[in-house]
Amino acid sequence: MRFADLVRLTMGSVIHGRGRAILTALGIAVGVAAVVLLTSIGEGVHRFVLSEFTQFGTNLIGINPGTAKTLGTSVGVFGTVRPLTIDDSEAVRRSPYVIASVPLVQGNAEVQARGRKRRVTVYGTGSEMAEAFRFKVELGSFLPPDDPRAPRSLAVLGAKMARELYGETNPLATTIRVGGGRYRVIGVMEPKGTMVGFDLDDTVYIPAASALDLFNRDSLVEIDVLYEEGAPVDEVERGIRRVLAARHGDEDFTVTTQQQMLDTLGSVLNVLTFAVGALGSISLLVGGVGIFTIMTIGVRERTAEIGLMRALGARREQILGVFLTEAVVLSVLGGFAGLAIGVGGAWLLGLSTDKLPVSFAPQYIAMAVALSVLIGLVAGILPALGAARLDPVEALRAE
């Protein structure tokens, strides 16, 4: 049998039974479209989360109280021999390659100004926070480099916080109350938006020592270290460990580089993307069952045709090739139709909303199309083998 005859027989069969062919290909198309759409959403979330964490730069190191335990995370204040203090933050600043060391205390408090009240997140920090995290001040200035142990009662408002309390009025030099304490407003930050659900604009920044008193804490939540671009991160990390271990008498703290955080986060997000892609692939299996069913019915309906082909000299492997080619054609048509639907749907979804990031994952798209062809091939094997094994005489009698 010539290749041209194989193509003619295959396409003739598909066109003759186009109703069934469309339904069969549709099963594969739905599966491929589901994989493309779900993995595009997963990849979009992956890139969005990583971009959120890297917007502050990649040369940051976080120090938390407590040592890393079996889950690989800090056990916090309750597992530490000595708390992290402002003096620790000042000592870390003197480590090699360190540009800034930022103490951080976080809590929730009621803020009052001009007869208005609002409960928001309050960050106790140092004067270098804006530099370390690439924050920009819109009005006034950030916290000044006071004595970190006895700072003045100054506050900087997030953009949304200033708008909610003061409207269009300039808040500089006014007084607000944060959890009962009085603070003078010296600055308003530029809008920063949200980071993984945290609104960075609806907040107040006060000195770390003031926040420790406000929240009745004896330990910092974290110390964030900004080091020089291009500096050897391993050497920076070792320097920080040496300084803090000498002060604490033991390594009762956890040092995490931003690259370690990004690697861990990336691994989790990769698993998420793979999981949603696997869920979409279930539809491909359903499409494979459809191909198997249609091909089995097709063999029964074309028994006499198979007998005539065998009587005219067609070999078993040629009969096998005809039906396998038909199965692959159906799966390829469905695969590319699903690809078009999935890509188009993801593109429209990305246009319709900014809150749901969408980004195509080429490796998963190629895998979905390849898997659709493989499923079509596998699903067509048994019916094709059955057709190839038919006895020519018995097949002709079926007429």
C-alpha positions in Angstrom: 0.0 0.0 0.0 1.4 3.3 -1.0 1.6 6.2 1.4 -0.8 8.2 -0.7 -3.4 5.4 -0.4 -2.9 5.3 3.3 -3.6 9.0 3.6 -6.6 8.7 1.3 -8.1 5.9 3.2 -7.5 7.6 6.6 -8.9 11.0 5.6 -11.8 9.4 3.8 -12.7 7.5 6.9 -12.4 10.7 9.0 -14.5 12.7 6.6 -17.1 10.0 6.1 -17.6 9.8 9.9 -17.0 13.4 10.6 -19.7 13.6 13.3 -18.0 10.9 15.3 -14.6 12.3 14.5 -15.5 15.8 15.8 -16.8 14.3 19.0 -13.7 12.2 19.4 -11.3 15.0 18.8 -13.4 17.2 21.1 -12.5 15.0 24.0 -8.8 15.4 23.4 -9.3 19.1 22.7 -10.9 19.7 26.1 -8.1 17.8 27.8 -5.4 19.8 26.1 -7.2 23.1 26.6 -7.6 22.3 30.3 -3.8 21.6 30.7 -2.8 24.7 28.8 -5.2 27.0 30.8 -4.4 25.5 34.2 -0.7 25.5 33.7 -0.8 29.0 32.3 -2.5 30.2 35.5 0.0 28.2 37.6 3.0 29.6 35.8 1.5 33.1 36.0 1.1 32.7 39.8 4.7 31.4 40.0 6.2 34.4 38.2 4.0 36.8 40.1 5.0 35.6 43.5 8.7 35.5 42.6 8.5 39.0 41.2 6.8 40.2 44.4 9.7 38.9 46.5 12.4 40.2 44.2 11.0 43.7 43.9 13.1 44.5 47.0 16.3 43.3 45.3 18.2 40.1 45.5 21.0 41.0 47.9 19.0 40.6 51.1 19.5 38.2 54.1 17.0 37.6 56.8 17.8 36.7 60.4 15.2 35.2 62.6 15.3 34.1 66.3 15.5 30.4 66.9 17.3 27.6 65.1 16.0 25.7 62.1 14.3 22.5 63.1 12.9 19.5 61.2 10.5 21.5 59.1 13.3 23.8 57.9 11.9 27.0 59.4 12.6 29.1 62.4 10.9 28.0 65.6 10.7 31.6 66.7 11.2 33.3 70.0 10.1 30.3 72.1 13.0 28.2 70.8 15.8 30.7 71.3 18.2 31.1 74.2 18.6 34.8 73.6 16.3 37.1 71.7 17.4 39.2 68.7 17.9 42.7 69.9 18.6 46.1 68.4 22.2 45.7 69.6 22.4 42.6 67.5 21.3 44.5 64.5 23.9 47.2 65.2 26.6 44.6 65.5 25.6 42.9 62.3 26.0 46.2 60.5 29.7 46.0 61.1 30.0 42.6 59.3 32.0 42.5 55.9 30.1 43.7 52.8 27.0 44.8 54.9 25.4 48.1 53.7 22.4 48.2 56.0 21.0 46.2 59.0 17.3 46.7 59.6 15.6 45.7 62.8 12.0 44.7 62.4 9.1 44.4 64.8 5.6 43.9 63.5 2.2 44.1 65.2 -1.3 45.5 65.0 -2.5 48.6 66.7 -5.1 51.3 66.6 -4.0 54.6 65.0 -5.9 57.9 65.7 -5.7 61.3 64.1 -8.1 64.2 63.6 -10.9 62.3 65.3 -10.5 59.2 63.0 -9.5 55.7 64.1 -8.0 52.9 62.1 -6.5 49.6 63.1 -3.6 48.7 60.9 -0.3 46.9 60.8 2.5 48.8 62.5 6.1 48.2 61.6 8.9 49.1 64.1 12.0 49.5 62.1 15.2 51.5 61.5 16.3 54.4 59.4 17.8 52.2 56.7 14.6 50.3 55.9 13.7 52.5 52.9 17.1 51.9 51.4 17.2 48.2 52.0 13.7 47.5 50.6 13.7 50.2 47.9 10.9 52.1 49.4 10.5 55.7 48.2 9.2 58.7 50.3 6.6 60.8 48.6 6.4 63.6 51.3 8.9 64.5 54.0 11.5 61.9 54.9 11.8 58.4 56.4 12.8 57.8 60.0 16.1 59.6 60.8 19.3 57.8 62.1 18.5 58.5 65.8 20.0 56.5 68.6 18.3 53.2 67.9 17.9 52.5 71.7 16.3 55.9 72.5 14.7 57.2 69.3 12.4 60.2 69.0 8.6 59.5 68.7 8.4 59.9 65.0 6.2 58.1 62.5 5.9 57.7 58.7 2.6 56.8 57.1 1.9 54.5 54.2 0.1 56.1 51.2 -3.3 54.6 52.0 -3.0 55.3 55.7 -2.3 59.0 55.0 -5.2 59.2 52.6 -7.7 57.5 55.1 -6.7 59.7 58.0 -6.0 63.0 56.3 -7.7 62.9 52.9 -6.0 65.6 50.7 -4.5 67.5 53.7 -0.8 67.4 54.2 -0.1 65.3 57.3 3.5 66.4 57.9 4.2 67.8 61.4 0.8 66.6 62.7 0.5 64.3 65.7 -1.0 60.8 65.7 -1.6 58.3 68.4 -0.4 54.8 67.8 -1.6 52.3 70.5 -1.8 55.2 73.0 1.6 56.7 72.3 2.0 60.1 70.6 4.1 60.4 67.4 4.9 63.2 65.1 4.4 62.5 61.4 7.5 63.3 59.3 6.8 61.5 56.1 4.4 59.7 53.7 5.6 56.8 51.5 4.9 56.4 47.8 2.2 53.8 47.0 3.7 50.3 47.0 0.7 48.1 46.6 0.3 44.7 48.1 2.8 41.9 48.5 1.4 38.4 48.7 -1.7 39.7 50.4 -0.1 42.3 52.7 -1.0 45.9 52.0 2.2 47.9 52.3 0.3 51.2 51.9 -2.1 50.7 54.8 0.5 50.8 57.6 2.6 53.0 59.9 6.4 52.9 60.4 7.8 53.8 63.8 11.2 53.2 65.4 11.9 49.6 66.4 12.6 50.5 70.1 9.2 52.2 70.3 7.5 49.2 68.7 9.1 46.8 71.2 7.6 48.9 74.1 4.3 49.2 72.3 3.9 45.5 71.8 5.6 44.5 75.0 8.2 42.4 73.3 11.8 41.7 74.1 12.8 40.3 70.7 12.8 41.5 67.2 10.8 39.6 64.7 13.6 39.7 62.2 16.8 41.5 61.2 17.1 42.2 57.4 20.5 42.7 56.0 21.4 44.5 52.8 24.8 43.6 51.4 26.9 44.9 48.5 25.9 43.9 45.0 28.2 41.2 43.7 29.5 40.3 47.2 30.1 36.6 47.9 26.9 35.7 49.7 28.5 32.7 51.5 31.1 35.0 53.0 28.5 37.5 54.0 26.5 34.8 55.6 29.5 33.4 57.5 30.4 36.9 58.8 26.9 37.4 60.1 26.9 34.0 61.8 30.3 34.7 63.4 29.1 38.1 64.9 25.8 36.8 66.3 27.3 33.5 67.6 29.9 35.5 69.5 27.2 37.7 71.0 24.8 34.8 71.9 27.4 32.2 72.8 25.7 29.8 70.4 24.0 29.7 67.0 20.5 30.1 68.3 19.2 32.0 65.3 18.4 31.3 61.6 20.1 33.0 58.7 18.3 32.7 55.4 19.6 34.3 52.1 17.0 35.5 49.7 18.2 33.0 47.1 17.4 30.2 49.5 14.0 31.6 50.0 13.4 32.0 46.3 14.7 28.4 45.6 12.3 27.0 48.2 9.4 29.1 47.0 10.2 28.2 43.4 10.1 24.5 44.2 6.8 24.8 45.9 5.3 26.7 43.0 6.7 24.3 40.5 4.9 21.4 42.3 1.7 23.5 42.2 2.0 24.1 38.5 2.7 20.4 37.9 -0.3 19.4 40.1 -2.8 21.6 38.2 -1.3 20.3 34.9 -1.8 16.7 36.1 -5.4 17.5 37.0 -6.0 18.8 33.5 -4.4 15.7 32.0 -7.2 13.6 33.4 -9.4 15.0 30.7 -6.9 13.7 28.2 -7.4 10.2 29.5 -11.1 10.6 29.1 -10.5 11.7 25.5 -8.3 8.6 25.0 -11.2 6.4 26.1 -13.4 8.2 23.5 -10.8 7.4 20.8 -10.7 3.7 21.8 -14.5 3.5 21.8 -14.9 5.2 18.4 -12.1 3.1 16.8 -13.6 -0.1 18.1 -17.0 0.8 16.7 -15.3 1.8 13.4 -13.6 -1.6 13.1 -16.9 -3.4 13.5 -18.6 -1.2 10.9 -15.8 -1.6 8.5 -15.3 -5.4 8.8 -16.3 -6.0 5.2 -14.0 -3.3 3.9 -11.2 -4.8 5.9 -11.9 -8.2 4.4 -11.9 -6.8 0.9 -8.6 -5.0 1.5 -7.1 -8.3 2.8 -8.5 -10.2 -0.2 -6.9 -7.7 -2.5 -3.5 -8.3 -0.9 -3.2 -5.8 1.9 -0.9 -7.2 4.6 -1.9 -7.2 8.3 0.7 -4.5 9.2 -0.9 -2.3 6.5 -4.3 -2.7 8.0 -2.8 -1.9 11.4 -1.2 1.2 9.9 -4.5 2.5 8.5 -6.3 2.4 11.8 -3.4 3.6 13.9 -3.0 6.5 11.5 -6.7 7.3 11.9 -6.4 7.3 15.7 -3.3 9.6 15.5 -5.0 12.0 13.1 -8.0 12.3 15.4 -5.8 13.0 18.4 -3.6 15.5 16.5 -6.6 17.4 15.3 -8.0 17.4 18.9 -4.6 18.4 20.3 -4.2 21.4 18.1 -7.8 22.5 18.5 -7.3 22.3 22.3 -4.1 24.2 22.0 -5.9 27.0 20.2 -8.7 27.0 22.7 -6.4 26.9 25.7 -4.0 29.6 24.5 -7.0 31.8 23.4 -8.8 31.3 26.8 -5.6 32.1 28.8 -5.0 35.2 26.7 -8.6 36.4 27.2 -8.4 35.7 30.9 -5.2 37.7 31.2 -6.9 40.6 29.4 -10.0 40.5 31.5 -8.4 40.7 34.9 -5.1 42.0 36.4 -5.6 40.1 39.6 -5.2 36.7 38.0 -1.7 36.6 36.4 -1.4 34.3 33.3 1.8 33.3 31.7 2.3 30.5 29.2 4.5 27.5 30.2 5.9 26.2 26.8 7.2 22.9 28.4 3.7 22.0 29.6 2.0 23.1 26.4 4.4 20.9 24.3 3.9 18.0 26.8 0.1 18.3 26.5 0.2 18.1 22.7 2.7 15.2 22.7 0.6 13.4 25.3 -2.5 13.8 23.2 -0.8 12.1 20.3 0.6 9.4 22.5 -2.9 8.7 24.0 -4.4 8.6 20.6 -1.7 6.1 19.5 -2.2 3.9 22.6 -6.0 4.1 22.4 -5.9 3.0 18.8 -3.6 0.0 19.2 -6.2 -2.6 20.4 -8.8 -1.8 17.8 -6.2 -1.6 15.1 -4.7 -5.0 16.1 -8.2 -6.4 16.1 -8.7 -5.1 12.6 -5.4 -6.5 11.4 -6.2 -10.0 12.8 -9.5 -10.4 11.1 -9.7 -13.4 8.8 -10.3 -12.2 5.2 -13.0 -14.8 4.4 -14.9 -14.2 7.7 -14.6 -10.5 7.2 -16.1 -10.6 3.6 -19.0 -12.7 5.0 -19.9 -9.8 7.2 -21.2 -8.0 4.2 
